[in-house]
Amino acid sequence: MKKILFLLLATALLCTAGVVPDDLRANEAEQIDQKRNRLIGYILSRQLPAMHFSDKLFDAELDRAAFHLYIKQLDFQKRFLLSADVRQLEAFAPYISESLTSGRITLPDTGYDILFERVTQVEKMVEEMLAAEQVEPEGAAAFVPRPGNRPTDEEEVRRVGIFMVAQEELHETDPEKLGFVENMAELRERWRMILQSQIISQYLDLRADQESKRENQEEAGDSDKALLHTNGELWQEALVKVRKRNRSFFQRLRQETLQDHYDRFFNSVARAFDPHTNYIPPASKEQFDINMRGSLEGIGALLREDDGLIKVIRIIPGSASALQGRLKAEDIILQVAQQGEEPVDITDMRLRDAVRLIRGPKGEAVSLTIQKPDGTTDTISIIRDVVQIEETFVKSTVYQSADGRRTGYIHIPSFYRDFEGTRGGAQGRNSTDDTRREVLRLREENVDGIILDLRDDGGGALVDAVDITGLFIDSGPVVQVLNSFGERRVLEDTDTTVAYDGPLVVLVNKFSASASEIVAAALQDYGRAVIVGGRHTHGKGTVQTIIDLNENVPLLHLRKYDDLGALKVMIQKFYRVNGSSTQYKGVEPDIVLPDLFEHLKAGERYLDYSLPWDAIDPVEFTPWDGTPLDVDRLRRQSLARVAEDEGLQAILEESLKAEQRSADTRVAIDLGGMREKREEARQVREKIGNHYRKYREEGGDELEEFLEPEEDDDPGQAWLKNVQEDPYVREAVRIIGDIIALSGR
C-alpha cells in the first residue's frame, strides 16, 4: 500500500508541479531534464527517512546539514565565492526539504550561476597576474641570461612577475580556518598567494630535475651543458608551466554542467544522513564502478571525491601503489602527469575524470603530486600494473627471535570471499580457509605464539569476520547486527573446533575498519588476544545497501525517467558482544604504541554527520577459558621497552613533530621556507627509514639501496625481511614472550 501511494504521489508530482523553462545556460550546450530531477528529489525525500538506520527526518536541522555540505562541495577551498554570495545562497537553506517534496528545486540553479560568474572573473584575474614574465634577481634591475647557458647556484631571485618569491610570507592552507572573502580585492590577494606557492613549487621541481641532469652528465663525463639552464630561465619556465596549468584548470571548470551541480546537490542531501549514504548519478559502467568500489585500475588505490579534493582512502594490497610504497591513505592528489607530459591540476575535478587521467597501459609511469596530511607535498612516480593477486591473499611467516623463540605471523590484507566462485557448488577462495591453512602450518612449525596483523585492513565479507574469529575461540556469539527497525541479529561461531589456542596478539591501526574491527573487538571481549596498535581503529560500524532508484518507477508512462541513478543508504549497525558499538569510537587497543600517523584525522569521528557511538544490551557469552591475560602488567612491560626502543622512539618523536606541523596550517610561500619544508620531509623519510623498512619505501632514490633484495632472495625471503624489520611486529613478538612468561607455559 505504501509503495502504491508513493507511485501515485510521484505521478501527481510530475503532472502538477510547475515547469522550470529548459533554457540553455550561456556556458553549457545541454538542456537538463528538470522533470527527472524533480522526481529524483522526491524519491530521496521519501526513501532516505524511510530506509536510513538513524530515523532522521527532513527537518530544519537536516536542512542546515545539507546546506553546509552543499557549500563545501561548491567551493570548499573558498577560492571563488564572496561572503555575499554565500549569504544569498543561505536564503535557500530552510527550504531544502520542502523543495524536494514540492519539486521546486532552485538552489543548484542559483549556485551554478553564481559560481560560474565568479569562475569567469577569477580566470581573468589569474591570467592578468601571470602575464608578466620578468625575473628580477637580488640587487639587479632585471634578469640578464649568463653567457654559456651555465647553471648558477649563487644567484637569488627576488621577484618573478608580480610575485615576491624571496619575501618571507605565510599562507593559511586549511579551508576550515579561512572565511569567505568580502570583495574581489581580497579574492585577488588570496589567489596571489596560491599562484606564488604554485610557481615556487614548480621552480623547486625544475631545480631538482636540473640537479639530476647535472649529476648524470658528470657521471657520464659529458661536457655538453646545453640541457642545463640558468636560475632565471628556470623561474621563467616555472611561470609558463603554472600559466598553462591554470588555463587547463579553468577550462575544465567551465565544462561543469548544471546537471553535475544537481547531482552533487542530491549527494549533499544524502550525506546529511551520514557520510556513507550517497546519491550515485547514472553514467557509464566505468563511472558506476568508480562510485561503487572507488577503485583505480593501474595504480591500485581506493579514492574518494571529498569536497572538491581527490583523497586516497586505501591502498589495494599487491597493487602498484602498495609495491611502490609512498602513496598512503589520507593523501590528497593535487596533480597528475603522464610520462613525459605536463602535470594536470585535478583540484575540483570529478572523480571519474581524475580516474581517466590516472589510468593507463600497464608498464607506463604516472606521476602524482600529493599533499600529505601534515601539509607537506611530494611527487610520486608509479609504474602502472595489474594487482599482484598473491599479495592480496592471507600469508604467513615465522619470526625468528634472537633468543631462539619462533613466533608465527599472519597478515590478513582484507576479508575476501569469492561469492561468484561458490555458485553451483564450487569452492571459491576465501580468507577464512586461507587463514585456517596458515594457522595449521604455523602449528606444525611449533611456533610459541601467533601475531594476527589487521593493520590497513578495510574489511570485507562479514561471514569471514565471524569465521576467522571462530578459529581462535571455542564457539559463541561474535557480533550483533541491529537494523533500522530495531531488530537484532546475533552472528555466532558454531564450530567448537579451535584451530589455535596459544598466545595471540592482534595488530591494528586507524585504517583497520569494519570486519577488522569486529574480529579485534570479539577477541578482546573474550579475553582471547591482546590488541596492539594506535589509539583507535577507524570506527566504521555500519552497513550500507544499494537501491536502484529506477525500480521505484515501474509505471509504464514513467519509464522515460528510468535513468535515475542509485542510492547507497546505511541500514544496519554493528555491536560487540558486550553491547558496545564499533561505530565512531572503533576499537581501543589494550597496548598503545607510538604511531607516525597519529596526527591524521582519519576515522568516523572526523567525518561530517557520522553516526554517534551507542550501546545495546550485551549478549551472553563465555569468556576464553585459558590462562587469563594480565593486560595491565603486559602494558607496563611494553611501555618500558618502547621507551628503550630506538626505532619506536624515532617514530614517537616524528609523530609529535607531524602533529605540530598539521596543527600549524599556515605554511611558508617564499622560496626559503618552501625549500626548507621539502628538505625537512626528506629527512623525516630517511630517519624513519633507518629504523622501519616499510618507510624506507618512501625515501625515494636516496634510500633505494635499502629496498633491493639480494639476488638470491626469493619473494618470501624479501617479505620476511620486511616483517623482521617492522618495529610493531618486533614489539608484538616481545608481548608474546611476556604472555608466555606470565602464564608459565
N, C-alpha and C positions, 0 to 999 in steps of 0.2 A: 504493500500500500504506500509506504514512504517513497519507494522508487517511482511508482506511478505518479504520485503527487509532485515529485521533483521534476519529472518529464513534462507534466502539464504546465508547471510554473516556468520551466525553461522555454517551452513553446510560446507561452504568453509573453515572455520577456522579449523574444525575438520578433514577435508580431507587433508589440505595442510600444517598445522603447523608442525614444527619439533617435533619429538617424543623424549621425555626425557626417557632414559632407566629406566625401573621399577625395578631397583636393590634394594636389601634389605639393610637397614642400619644395622650396627653391633648390635644395641640395640633394633631393632624392628622387629617383626615377620610378619608384614603385608606389602603387596605391595599396595601402593596407586594408584588410578586411575588418572593419570596425565591428560588424555583427559577430564575427568569430571571436574577437577579443572580448566583447561583452559576454558571450557565452562562457568563455574560459573564466572570466572573473566571477560569474555567477556560480559556476561549478566549484571553484575554490572556496567561495563564501559558504557553501553548503558542505562540501566534503571535509575540509580541514577541521572544523569544530566537531563534526560527527565521528571522524576516524582517529584524530590525534590522541595520544595517550593522556595528555595533560588536561583534557576537558576545557581548554581555553576557549573563550568566546570572542567574537568580534565586538570589542567594546572600545572605550576611549584609550585604555592602556595599550591594547594591541594596535590601535591606530597610531599611537605615538611610536611604538616599536617599529612598525612597518615603515613609517616615515623616516625614522632615524637610519634604518638600513638602506632606504631608497637614496637618501642624500649621500650616504657613504659610498655607494656604488656609482653615484652620478659624478662626484668629484671628491674622492677620498683624500687625495693629496692637496686639495684646496689650491689648485693652480689656475682655476678658471672663474669660478663663481665669486661674486661680491656678496657681502653680508646682506645687502638689499635684495639680491636675487633669492637668497635662502629664505628671507622673511616673506617674500612674495609666494614662494612655493609652500611655506609653512602654513599658509592660509588653507591649503587643501587637506592638511593632516587630519583634522577632526572628522572629515567626511570620507575617509578611505573605505571603511566598512560599508557605508551607505552607497558609495559609488559602485562597489562590486555587485551588490544586490539589485540596484536600480538600473545598472547598465550605463550610467552616465560617468564613465571613467575619463577624466581630463588631465590628471596630474602628469602622466607620461608625455602628453602632447605639449603641455606648458614647459615642463622640464627640458624636453628635447629642443624646443625653440630657443629657450634662454641659453642653454649650453652651447648650441650651435652658433649663436650670435657672439658669445664670449670666445669660443674657439677661433672664430674668424678674426676677432680683434687681437687676440694674443698671438696668432700666427703672424699677422702683420708686424706686431711689436717685436717679436723674436727675430724676424727677418731683418728688421732695421738694426737691432743690436748686434747681429752677427755680420753686418755688411762690411764694416771696417776691417781691413786686414793688416794694418800697420803693427809691426812688432818693435817695441821700444826697449832697448837694453838699459841697465842701470847706468846713469851718468852720460847717456848719449841722447841725441835728439831723435834719431831714427835708426832702424836696423840697416846695416850695410853688410851683405854677404862677404865672408872672408875669401881671399884668393885660395885656389887649390881645393875648395869644397871639402875642407877637413873638419871633423867634429871638434867642437870647443867645449871643454868641461867647465872652464872658469867663467864663462860669460853668463851673467844672471840677467834675466829679463824682468823688467818692471811692469810693462803694460803690453797687453795683446788686444788690439782693437780698443774697445771701451773698458776692458776688464783689467783691473789692477791685480795681477796674479801674485805679486810679491807682498802685497799688503796683508798683514795678519787679520783674519776675519773668521767669525763663527757663523754657522747656519744651522737652524733648528730643522732636524730631519724627521721628527716624529709628528705625523699629521694630527694626532690626538692632542698635542700640545699647541698646535697652531690654530689660530682663529681665521675665519674668512676675512679677507682684506676689505677695507671700506671703499676704496676707489681705485681707478686704473693706475694712478701713480704708485700706490703701494703694490699693486699687482706687478707692475713693471719691475720694481725693486726685488720682489720675490723671484721673478724669472731671471733677473740679472745674476742672482746668487746661484740659481740652478744651472744656468749656462756656464758660469765661471767654473763651477765644480766639474761640469762635463768636459770643458776644454782642458783643464789641468789633468784630469784623469786620462784623457786621450793622449796628452803630451807624455805623461809618465809611461803609458803603454808603448808609445813610439820610441821613447828613450830606452826602455828595456829591450825592445827589438833591435834598436841601434847597437846597444852594447853586445847583444848576442851576435850580431853580424860582425862586429869588430873582432870579438874573440875567435869566431870561426875563421876570419881572414888571417889573423895572427897565427892560429894553429896550422893553417894551410900554407903559410908563408906567402900569402898573396899581397902584393904591394899595391894593387889597384884599389883605390879608395873611392871609386866613383859612386858606389852604392851608399856611401855614408853622407850624412847631411849635417849642416851646421845647426846650432841651437835654434837660431831664428827660423830656419826652414822647417824644423820640427814643429815649432809653435804655429807657423802658418799652415802646415799640413793638418795639425790638430784642429785648427779653426775651420778649415774646409770640411773636414770629416764631420765635425759637430753640426755644421750648417746643413750638410747633406742628410745627416741622420734626422734632424728635426724637420726637414722638409718632408721626409717619408713619414715621420710620426704624425704630422698634421694632415697629410694626405689620407692616412688611414683613419684618423678621427672623422674626417669629412665623409667617409664611406659608411659610417654608422647610420643605420636606418631607424625610422620611427618604430618599426616592429621590434628591433633589437631593444629599444627602450621599454616597450610594453612587456617584453619577455622578462627583462630584469626587474621591472616593477612587480610582476607576478611573483618572481622569485623572492623579492623583498617581503612580500606578504606572507609567503610560505615560511621563510626563515624567521619571521617574528614568532612562530610557534616553537621552534628550536633549531639549532644550527644544522641538523641533519635532515630537516624537512625542506624539500626543494621543488620548485617547478622546473621541469625539463622540457624546453621547447622542442617542437618537431624539427627534424632536419634529416640529413643523410645518415646512413648507418654508421659512418665514421664519427659524426658528432654524437650520435646516440651512445656509442661505445665510450667516448671520452667522458660524457656525463655520468654514465653508469659505473664505469670502472676507474675513471681518472687515469687511464694508462697511457703511456707513451711508448710506442714501438721505436726501437732504435737505441734509446739510452736507458730505458727501464726505470722510470720514476713515476710515482703517483703524484699528480699535481691537482691543485685546486685554484680556481679563479677567486681571489679574495680581495674584495673592494678595489678592483682595478689592478691588482698585482697578481702575478703568477707565482704561487708558493708551492714548494716541494713538501708533500705530505709524508711520503715514504719512498725508500729505495727498494726496488724489487731484488730479492736475493738472486745471485747468479747473473744479473744484468750487467751491461757495460758500465753503468754508473757505480754499481756495487764493486765491480772489479777495479775500476779506476780509483774510487775511494774518497774523492774530495767533495763531491756533491752530497749534501746532508739534508735531512728533514728540517723544515723551518727556514731553509734558504729561500730567498726571493730571486727569481731570474729576471734580470733587467734587460739584457741584450742577448741576441742570438746571431752568430755569424757562421755562414757556411765556409767550408775550407777554401781559403784564398779570396774570400769576399768580405765586403764591409759589414760590420755588425748592424743589426736592426733592433731598434728600441721597441720592446714589447710591453712597456708600461701602458696600461689601459687597453691592452689588446684582449680580445676574446680568447678563451682557452682553445677553441677549435682552430683559430688562426695561428696561435702560438705553436700548436702541435704540428701544423703543416710545415712550419719553419724548422722545427727540431727534427722531425722525421727525415729519413733519407736512406740511401742504399747502405747495406752492410759494408763495413770497411772504410767508409768515409768519415772524416772528422767533423765535429760541430763544436764551436767554441761558445761557451756560456759565460756571460758576465753576471756574477751573482752578488747579492748583498747578504752578508751574514747577520744573524740576529743582534750582534753587538755593534752593527753599523759599518764594519769593515767590508770592503769589496774585494773580489778576487775574480780572475778569469781562468776558466777551466776548459781544457780541450778533452773531448770524449770521443773515442772511436766507436761509431755505431756498430751494434752487433745484436744477434739474437740472444735471448736468455739462455745461459748455460743450465740446462734442465737439472742436471745432477746437483747443482748448487742450491736449488730450490727445495730439495728434499732433506729430511732429517738425516743427520750423520753424527758419528761419534768418534772419539779417540780416547787414548789413555794418557793422562798427565803423570809424568814420572817426576816425583819429588826428589830433592837432593838427599833426603833421609831414607830413600828407598820405597816410600809409600807409592801406591798406584791408585789414582783416582779417576773414575770414569767421567767423561764429559760428553753431554748430548746437546746438540744445537737444533732447536725446532724453529725454522725461519717463518713458518706460518702453519695454520691448521687446515691443510689442504685435503680435499677429498674429490675424487673423480666420480661425480654423480652420474655423468653420462656413461662412463665405462662400466657402471654396475647394472645398467639396464639389460634385461634379458638373461639375468642370472650370471653375468660376467663378474669378475673380481677386479674392480678398479682400484687403483693405488690410493692409499690414504695415509695420513700422518699417524694414526693410531697403530696400524700394523707395522709401519716403519719404525716407530718409537719402540714398540714391543721387541722387534727384532734386535735393535741396538742395545736395549736393556739386557736381553738374554745373552748377547755377545759379550757385553761387559761383565756379566756374572761369570761367564766361562773364563774371563781374564782374571778373575779373583780380585776385582777392584775393592778398595776399602770404603768406598762411598761414591755417590753419583752427583754431579752438578747438572742441573737442567737449565739451559740457557734460553730464556724467553725474551731477551733484550731485542728491541726493534721489531718484535713480532706483533703485527697489527691485528691478528685474529684470524677468523675463517669459520670453518664448519663447527657449529655448536656441538654436534654429536661427538666430534673428536675431542673437544674440550672435556666432555664428560668421560669419555672412554680412556683418555690419557691419564686423567686424574685417577681413574679406577685401576690403573696399573700399579699404583703405589698405596692403595688402601684396600681394606677387605671388601667392603661394599657399603652402600648408603647414598643419601642424597648429595648432590654436587652443587646444584644451583636451582634457585627458584625463578620462575618467569611469571610476571604479572602483566595482564593485558589491560586495555583501556576500559574494559567492562568490569574490572576488579576481580577477574577470575585468575586464580593462582594455579600454576602447574609446577610440580617438583620433578626435576630430571635426576635420575638416580643411576648409580653404577650397580648393576645387579650381578656382576660376576664376582664371586667370592675369592677368585684366584688373585694372589698378589705377585706381580712379576718381580718386584724387588722390595725388600723390607729393611735394607740397610740405611746408613746415614744419607740424608738428602738435602741439598741446598738448591734453591731456585734463584737465578739471577734475573732481575727485571730492571727496566728504566722507564722514563716518562713516555717512551714510544711503544711500550708494551700495552696493548689495548684489547678490549672486548674479550675474545676467547682466552687470551693470555691471562687476563685479569681473573677470569673465572677459575682457571687452574691454580694460579698463585693463591687466590683467596681461599679456595677449598682446602688446599694442602696446609695453609696457615691455620684455618679454623679447626681442622682435625688434629693439629699439633704434629703433623707428619713431616714437615720440612721447615727449614729456616729460610725466610725470604730475605734476599740481599740485593741492594741497589740504591737508586736515588731516593729522594724524599717521598715520591709518589709515582704511581703509574699514570697512564693517560686519563682514565676515568670515564671511558665510554661504556656505559652500562645500558644501552638502548638498542632496540631492533627496529629496522625500517622495512617497509614493503613498497613495491612499485605498483601504482594504479594507472592503468591506461585510461586517460580521460575520454578516449573515443568510445569506450564501452559504456559510457554514461549517456550516449546519444544514439540509441538504437532505432529511433523512428525514421522511417524512410525519407521523409521530407526534410530531415535534418542531416542526411548523410553527406551533403556537400560541405559540412563542417567536420569531417572525420579526421582532419589533421590537427588535432588539438594539443598534442604533446602528452606528457605523463607527469605524475605527481609522486614523489618519493616522500612517504609520510612515516613518522615514528609511531609505532603501535604497541610496543612492549618494553618492559624494563627488567633488568637482571637484579637479583638479590642473592646475597650469600646465604649459606645455611644458617648463619647466626642472625639473619634478618636484615643486615645492613646492606644498603645498595652499593654497587661498584660505580654507580654514576657520580660524576663530579669529583669526588674525593679520590677515586681509584683505590689501589691497594697500597697501604703504607708498610714498607719493609720492616722486618724485625731488626735488621742491622743496616744502617745508612752509611754508605761510602761516599767519598768526595766524587763529584760529578762535574766534568768540564762543561756540560750543558745545563747546569743547574739554573742559570740565569734565563734560559729560554722560557718564554711564556707559552708553553706547549701543554695542551690538555683541555679538558672540558671546562675547567674553572676559568679559563681565559677567553672562552668563546661567547659572543653575544647571545643572550637569551637561552643559554644552556639550562637544561632541567636541573633542579637542585638535588642534593643528597637527601635521602629519607630512609626510613626503615619500616619493615613489616614484622609480623610475628616470626620468630625463628622456627625452624623445622627440627624435629627430633633426630639426633644423630649420635653415633657412638664414637668418641674421640679415639685416636690411634692408641692401641694398647701396648705399644713398645715402650722403651725407656723414655720417660718424659724429658722434654728438651728444657734445659735451664737457659732460657733465652737471655735473661739479664746477665748472667755470667759470660755467656758467649759474646754478648755485645761488648762488655768491658774488655775482654781479652782482645777482641778485634780492634777496638779503638786504640788500645795500647800499641798494637802492631802498626796500625795505619800511621800513627804519629812517628814511627821509625822507618816507614817505607818510603824510600826516596821517590819512587815513581808516583805513588798516590799523593805524596805531599806536593810534588810538582803540579799534579792535576788540581789539587786543592788551591794552590797559590794562583794558578792561572784562572781557575773558575771564579775566584774572588775578584780578580782584575777584570775578567769578562763581565761580571755583574756590574762593576763600576762603569765600564765602558757603555754597557747597554742602558744604564740609568742616565748617563750624561749623553743625551741625544743631540746636543749641539756639537757639530763636527767642524773642523777647520776646512776652509775652502780656499786656502792660499797654498802656494807651491810647497813651502817648507813643511807646513802642517800635514798636507796630504801625503807627501813623501815619507814623513816620519811615521804616519799611520800604517803605510804599506810595509815599512821595514819592521815595525812592531809586530804585525800579523805574521810576517815571515819568521821572526824569531820565536814566536809562540809555537808555530808548527814544528820548528826544529827542536825546541826544548821538549815538547811533549813527545815528539817522535823518538827522542833518545831513550825514552822510558816505555813507550807504548807502541808496539809495532803497527797496530791498526792506524794510529795517527800519523805514522811516517808516510802513509799514502797521501796525506795532504801536503807533504813537504815539497812536492814538485821535483824538478830535476836535481836540485841540490841534495835531495835525500834518496835519490834513485838507487844508490849503492846498497841501501838497507833493504830494498824491496826485492832485488833479484835473487831467486833461489840458486843454489849450486846446480851445476849442470846435471849432476846425478840425482837431484831431488825429484821424486815423483810428486804429483799434486797432493797426495795425502801427507807427505812429509812437509811440504810448503805450508799446508793448512795447520799442521801440528805446530810449526814454528810460531804461527800467529797466535795460537791458543797458549802456547808456553810463555809468550812474552806479554800476555794480557794481564795487567795488574789486578783486574777484578777477578779473573779466573784464579790467579795466584792466591788471592785472599780467600776466595771460596774454598780452595783446597785446604788452606790452613784452618778454616772453620770446620771443615770435615774432620780434620785431625783433632780439634777441640771436642767435637761431639764424641769421637771415639774415646778420647781420654776421659771425658766426664762419665761416659756410660760403662767404662771398664771393659769394653769389647776387646 
